[in-house]
């Protein structure tokens, strides 16, 4: 399992932490054109102080870079620099950078060591942990990928301060998800500290990040290849991923799509899973307090219900035409269920597409 370091100012220890993890080759840092100007030189300095020969590559920020074309460009860059298997790929950025760089590390030369240095809330509590890396296909999100756990994950919570408020909120969607499926007490913490978490003024930010991260570490340690328990981490993602795909990954941040998906999943959980309506309402109210959408915003183009249902059939969790849903029995307890009737799913999606006004 990956070494996990979380805290304020830990980026300065990147090189020494990599040495402690047994890494000794060159360091190829991959970042994007928004994150690198903020933290790139500091990361390179930390690598060089520890004796690493370091180089860097910048990709355009945004979901559009999560593609096979982007990986091809990075492969070309690594080939030009004669990268070797002993060298490490260091991903500095949010979920897109982590997924793309992680996929490159998994596939170039049949595998290079990977170090994740996540700089967003979402990446620190979720996407950098567990080794799921990959890129999107026009027909669906994350359809091309691999399992490639990082040798080291180093999360400097100071880096969160540079994030736009919308992206901070989108990251906390994964924390709310974590509470709903695994940790009812965490939901109390999120409710009591929503304002301070949203603007990062709460002293609990590092503790909440670490609590969510440790939950994910525990789950993926028990189920590295997503054959059972790990599937519960996809709560809200079946609808969320379908929305992202039909919108061509534009208009919604990933956490916003997951937030909308969680509302739909909670509705299905009330109808099929045993969740009480008051518990679903509690989830939805908390999402709204974090500034997250609970249905598709009016400013976003309206896809058809049929297009979303069709996108769901390409979900990685499907078996044949049957989707495996993550439903809640109660706050903090989730289960996987197949055979949810499509009319119920269609009704849930229709409610999520209904205009907010009118």
C-alpha positions as CSV (number, residue, x, y, z in Angstrom):
1,X,0.0,0.0,0.0
2,X,1.1,3.6,-0.6
3,X,2.9,5.6,1.9
4,X,0.6,8.5,2.9
5,X,1.8,11.8,4.3
6,X,-0.8,14.6,5.0
7,X,-0.1,18.0,6.6
8,X,0.7,21.7,6.3
9,X,4.0,22.4,4.5
10,X,4.9,18.9,3.7
11,X,5.7,19.7,0.0
12,X,9.2,20.8,1.2
13,X,9.8,17.1,2.2
14,X,8.9,15.7,-1.2
15,X,12.4,14.6,-2.1
16,X,13.3,13.2,1.3
17,X,10.0,11.3,1.5
18,X,10.7,9.8,-1.9
19,X,14.1,8.7,-0.7
20,X,12.6,7.2,2.4
21,X,10.2,5.3,0.1
22,X,13.1,3.7,-1.7
23,X,13.1,5.8,-4.9
24,X,16.5,6.6,-6.4
25,X,16.2,7.3,-10.1
26,X,15.4,10.6,-11.9
27,X,12.1,12.4,-11.2
28,X,9.8,13.4,-14.0
29,X,7.3,15.8,-12.7
30,X,4.0,16.2,-14.5
31,X,1.7,19.1,-13.7
32,X,-0.6,21.5,-15.5
33,X,-0.4,25.1,-16.5
34,X,-2.4,26.3,-13.5
35,X,-0.8,24.3,-10.7
36,X,2.8,24.5,-11.8
37,X,3.2,28.3,-11.6
38,X,2.1,28.0,-7.9
39,X,3.9,25.0,-6.7
40,X,6.1,23.6,-9.5
41,X,9.4,25.3,-8.7
42,X,9.0,24.5,-5.0
43,X,8.4,20.8,-5.8
44,X,11.4,20.7,-8.1
45,X,13.6,22.4,-5.5
46,X,12.5,19.8,-2.9
47,X,13.5,17.0,-5.3
48,X,16.8,18.5,-6.2
49,X,17.8,19.2,-2.5
50,X,17.3,15.4,-2.0
51,X,19.6,14.7,-4.9
52,X,17.1,13.9,-7.6
53,X,17.8,15.0,-11.2
54,X,14.4,16.4,-12.0
55,X,12.6,17.6,-15.1
56,X,9.0,18.7,-15.7
57,X,6.2,18.6,-18.2
58,X,3.1,20.8,-18.4
59,X,-0.3,19.8,-19.7
60,X,-3.3,22.1,-20.2
61,X,-5.5,22.2,-17.2
62,X,-8.9,20.7,-17.4
63,X,-10.8,17.5,-18.1
64,X,-10.1,17.8,-21.9
65,X,-6.5,16.8,-21.1
66,X,-7.7,13.4,-19.7
67,X,-7.3,11.7,-23.1
68,X,-5.1,9.3,-25.0
69,X,-3.8,12.2,-27.0
70,X,-2.4,13.8,-23.8
71,X,-0.7,10.5,-22.8
72,X,0.8,10.2,-26.2
73,X,2.4,13.6,-25.8
74,X,3.9,12.7,-22.5
75,X,5.2,9.4,-23.8
76,X,7.0,11.3,-26.5
77,X,8.5,13.6,-23.9
78,X,9.7,10.7,-21.8
79,X,11.2,8.9,-24.8
80,X,13.1,12.1,-25.8
81,X,14.6,12.2,-22.3
82,X,15.4,8.4,-22.3
83,X,13.3,7.7,-19.2
84,X,14.0,4.4,-17.5
85,X,12.0,2.0,-15.4
86,X,13.9,3.1,-12.3
87,X,12.9,6.7,-12.7
88,X,9.8,8.1,-11.0
89,X,6.8,9.9,-12.4
90,X,5.6,12.6,-10.0
91,X,2.1,13.9,-10.4
92,X,1.6,17.4,-9.1
93,X,-2.0,18.6,-9.4
94,X,-5.6,17.7,-9.1
95,X,-7.5,14.6,-10.2
96,X,-6.9,15.0,-13.9
97,X,-3.1,15.3,-13.5
98,X,-3.1,12.4,-11.1
99,X,-5.1,10.2,-13.4
100,X,-3.1,11.0,-16.6
101,X,0.3,10.9,-15.0
102,X,-0.7,7.7,-13.1
103,X,-1.8,6.1,-16.4
104,X,1.5,7.1,-18.0
105,X,3.4,5.6,-15.1
106,X,1.4,2.4,-15.3
107,X,2.0,1.9,-19.1
108,X,5.3,3.5,-20.1
109,X,8.1,0.9,-20.2
110,X,5.4,-1.5,-18.6
111,X,5.5,0.5,-15.4
112,X,7.4,3.2,-13.6
113,X,7.2,4.2,-9.9
114,X,4.5,6.8,-9.3
115,X,4.4,9.5,-6.7
116,X,1.1,11.5,-6.2
117,X,1.3,15.1,-4.9
118,X,-2.4,16.1,-5.0
119,X,-3.2,19.8,-4.7
120,X,-7.1,19.8,-4.6
121,X,-9.5,18.7,-1.9
122,X,-10.9,16.0,-4.2
123,X,-7.5,14.6,-5.1
124,X,-6.3,14.6,-1.5
125,X,-9.3,12.8,0.0
126,X,-10.1,10.5,-2.9
127,X,-8.6,10.3,-6.4
128,X,-4.9,10.1,-5.5
129,X,-5.6,7.1,-3.2
130,X,-6.1,3.5,-4.3
131,X,-4.3,3.4,-7.7
132,X,-7.2,3.9,-10.1
133,X,-5.7,5.8,-13.0
134,X,-6.8,6.4,-16.5
135,X,-8.3,8.6,-19.2
136,X,-11.7,9.3,-20.7
137,X,-13.2,8.0,-23.9
138,X,-15.8,10.0,-25.8
139,X,-18.3,7.3,-24.9
140,X,-17.6,7.3,-21.2
141,X,-15.5,8.5,-18.2
142,X,-12.4,6.5,-17.1
143,X,-13.0,3.7,-19.6
144,X,-9.3,3.4,-20.4
145,X,-7.1,2.8,-17.4
146,X,-5.3,0.7,-14.9
147,X,-4.7,0.0,-11.3
148,X,-1.4,1.6,-10.3
149,X,-1.0,2.5,-6.6
150,X,1.5,5.3,-5.9
151,X,4.6,4.5,-4.0
152,X,4.1,7.7,-2.1
153,X,1.1,10.1,-1.7
154,X,2.1,13.5,-0.2
155,X,-0.8,15.9,0.4
156,X,0.2,19.4,1.5
157,X,-3.1,21.0,2.8
158,X,-1.5,24.5,2.3
159,X,-2.0,24.0,-1.5
160,X,-5.8,24.0,-1.0
161,X,-5.7,27.8,-0.3
162,X,-5.1,28.6,-3.9
163,X,-8.3,26.9,-5.1
164,X,-11.4,28.7,-6.3
165,X,-14.3,28.4,-3.9
166,X,-16.3,26.3,-6.4
167,X,-13.5,23.8,-6.7
168,X,-13.1,23.5,-2.9
169,X,-16.8,22.8,-2.6
170,X,-16.6,20.2,-5.4
171,X,-13.9,18.4,-3.5
172,X,-16.0,18.3,-0.3
173,X,-18.6,16.4,-2.2
174,X,-16.4,13.4,-1.9
175,X,-16.2,13.9,1.9
176,X,-20.0,14.0,2.1
177,X,-20.0,10.8,0.1
178,X,-17.5,9.2,2.5
179,X,-19.7,10.2,5.4
180,X,-22.9,8.8,3.8
181,X,-21.4,5.4,3.0
182,X,-18.9,4.8,5.9
183,X,-19.0,7.3,8.7
184,X,-22.1,8.8,10.3
185,X,-20.1,10.7,12.8
186,X,-18.2,12.4,10.0
187,X,-21.5,13.7,8.7
188,X,-22.1,15.5,12.1
189,X,-18.6,17.1,11.7
190,X,-19.3,18.3,8.2
191,X,-22.7,19.8,9.2
192,X,-21.2,21.6,12.2
193,X,-18.3,23.0,10.3
194,X,-19.6,23.5,6.8
195,X,-18.8,27.3,6.5
196,X,-15.3,26.9,7.8
197,X,-14.6,24.0,5.5
198,X,-16.0,25.8,2.5
199,X,-13.6,28.8,3.0
200,X,-10.8,26.6,4.5
201,X,-10.8,28.7,7.7
202,X,-11.6,25.8,9.9
203,X,-8.7,24.2,11.8
204,X,-10.3,20.9,11.1
205,X,-9.4,20.9,7.4
206,X,-6.3,18.7,7.7
207,X,-8.1,16.3,10.1
208,X,-11.1,15.9,7.8
209,X,-8.8,15.4,4.8
210,X,-6.9,12.7,6.7
211,X,-10.1,11.0,8.1
212,X,-11.5,10.7,4.6
213,X,-8.2,9.5,3.2
214,X,-7.8,6.9,5.8
215,X,-11.3,5.6,5.1
216,X,-10.3,5.1,1.5
217,X,-7.0,3.5,2.4
218,X,-8.8,1.0,4.5
219,X,-11.4,0.1,1.8
220,X,-8.9,-0.2,-1.0
221,X,-6.5,-2.2,1.1
222,X,-9.3,-4.8,1.6
223,X,-10.3,-4.7,-2.1
224,X,-7.6,-3.4,-4.3
225,X,-9.2,-4.4,-7.6
226,X,-12.7,-3.3,-6.9
227,X,-14.3,-6.7,-6.8
228,X,-16.5,-6.1,-3.8
229,X,-16.2,-3.7,-0.9
230,X,-14.5,-1.0,-2.9
231,X,-17.5,-0.5,-5.1
232,X,-19.3,1.4,-2.4
233,X,-16.9,4.3,-3.1
234,X,-18.8,4.8,-6.3
235,X,-21.9,6.1,-4.5
236,X,-23.4,8.9,-6.6
237,X,-20.9,8.2,-9.4
238,X,-23.2,6.1,-11.7
239,X,-25.4,9.0,-12.5
240,X,-22.6,11.5,-12.0
241,X,-20.3,9.9,-14.6
242,X,-23.2,9.6,-17.1
243,X,-23.9,13.3,-16.7
244,X,-20.3,14.2,-17.3
245,X,-20.2,12.0,-20.4
246,X,-23.3,13.3,-22.1
247,X,-22.2,16.9,-21.4
248,X,-18.9,16.1,-23.0
249,X,-17.1,16.9,-19.7
250,X,-18.1,20.5,-19.8
251,X,-20.2,22.7,-17.5
252,X,-19.9,20.5,-14.4
253,X,-16.9,19.8,-12.2
254,X,-16.6,16.2,-11.2
255,X,-17.6,16.8,-7.6
256,X,-20.7,18.7,-8.8
257,X,-21.7,15.8,-11.0
258,X,-21.2,13.4,-8.1
259,X,-23.3,15.7,-5.9
260,X,-26.2,15.5,-8.4
261,X,-25.6,11.7,-8.6
262,X,-25.8,11.4,-4.8
263,X,-29.2,13.0,-4.8
264,X,-30.4,10.5,-7.4
265,X,-28.8,7.6,-5.5
266,X,-30.4,8.7,-2.2
267,X,-33.8,8.8,-3.9
268,X,-33.3,5.2,-5.2
269,X,-32.0,4.2,-1.7
270,X,-35.3,5.4,-0.1
271,X,-37.2,3.4,-2.7
272,X,-35.0,0.3,-2.7
273,X,-32.4,0.4,0.0
274,X,-34.2,1.2,3.3
275,X,-32.8,4.7,3.7
276,X,-35.3,7.0,5.5
277,X,-36.5,10.1,3.6
278,X,-35.3,12.3,6.4
279,X,-31.8,10.9,6.0
280,X,-31.9,11.6,2.2
281,X,-33.1,15.1,3.0
282,X,-30.2,15.6,5.4
283,X,-27.7,14.6,2.7
284,X,-29.3,17.0,0.2
285,X,-29.4,19.9,2.6
286,X,-25.7,19.4,3.4
287,X,-24.8,19.3,-0.3
288,X,-26.7,22.6,-0.7
289,X,-24.9,24.2,2.3
290,X,-21.6,23.4,0.6
291,X,-22.8,25.2,-2.5
292,X,-23.2,22.0,-4.5
293,X,-25.9,21.4,-7.0
294,X,-28.7,19.0,-6.1
295,X,-30.0,18.9,-9.7
296,X,-28.7,20.0,-13.0
297,X,-28.2,23.8,-12.9
298,X,-30.5,25.8,-15.3
299,X,-27.4,27.2,-17.0
300,X,-26.3,23.8,-18.1
301,X,-27.6,22.3,-21.4
302,X,-30.4,19.7,-20.9
303,X,-29.4,16.3,-22.2
304,X,-32.2,13.8,-22.8
305,X,-33.1,11.2,-20.1
306,X,-32.5,8.6,-22.7
307,X,-28.9,9.8,-23.4
308,X,-28.1,9.6,-19.7
309,X,-29.6,6.1,-19.3
310,X,-27.7,4.9,-22.4
311,X,-24.4,6.4,-20.9
312,X,-25.1,4.4,-17.7
313,X,-25.0,1.2,-19.6
314,X,-21.4,1.8,-20.4
315,X,-20.5,2.2,-16.7
316,X,-17.6,0.0,-15.6
317,X,-19.8,-1.4,-12.8
318,X,-22.4,-2.8,-15.2
319,X,-22.7,-6.5,-16.0
320,X,-24.4,-6.9,-19.3
321,X,-27.4,-4.6,-19.3
322,X,-27.6,-4.8,-15.5
323,X,-26.1,-1.9,-13.4
324,X,-24.8,-2.5,-10.0
325,X,-26.0,0.4,-7.8
326,X,-24.5,1.7,-4.6
327,X,-27.5,2.2,-2.3
328,X,-27.7,3.3,1.3
329,X,-29.4,1.3,4.1
330,X,-28.8,4.1,6.5
331,X,-26.3,6.9,6.9
332,X,-22.9,5.2,7.2
333,X,-24.0,1.9,5.7
334,X,-24.0,1.1,2.0
335,X,-24.6,-1.9,-0.2
336,X,-24.3,-3.0,-3.8
337,X,-27.5,-3.9,-5.5
338,X,-28.3,-5.1,-9.0
339,X,-31.7,-5.1,-10.7
340,X,-33.0,-1.7,-9.9
341,X,-35.9,-1.3,-12.3
342,X,-35.1,1.1,-15.1
343,X,-38.4,3.0,-14.7
344,X,-37.3,4.0,-11.2
345,X,-33.9,5.1,-12.5
346,X,-35.6,7.1,-15.3
347,X,-37.8,8.9,-12.7
348,X,-34.8,9.7,-10.6
349,X,-32.9,11.1,-13.6
350,X,-36.0,13.1,-14.7
351,X,-36.2,14.7,-11.3
352,X,-32.5,15.7,-11.5
353,X,-33.1,17.3,-14.9
354,X,-36.1,19.3,-13.9
355,X,-35.4,23.1,-14.0
356,X,-34.5,24.6,-10.7
357,X,-36.8,27.6,-11.5
358,X,-40.2,26.9,-12.8
